[in-house]
Amino acid sequence: MPVLEEKIILGNDVLVGPNVVMRASDHVMKDVNRPINQQGHTGGEIIIEDDVWIGANVTTVGGIRIGKGAVVAAGAVVTRDVEPYTVVGGVPAVFIKRRGD
């Protein structure tokens, strides 16, 4: 199996609640004729910028960036980038509001 490159990068002043899962890699599942556990993994990257608050029980997948000053509500599943200074929540996480509004 190839070596996969996965990174999780945390900025400064990041708050991370309990039971948060940050999974930068994922299973390969393209070949329906082979068991998933024999198909390897893909690498990925999660970037959490400065001054982010990630609530309890949040899950993040690889290939996403959470922008500076963002807030991720408890229980959210982050599957795409989060814009700076926004609040997101839900499954999958969606825009709720901008901070300061």
Secondary structure, 3 states (H helix, E strand, C coil): CCCCCEEEEECCCCEECCCCEEECCEECCCCCCCCHHHCCEECEEEEECCCCEECCCCEEECCEEECCCCEECCCCEECCCECCCEEEECCCCEEEEECCC
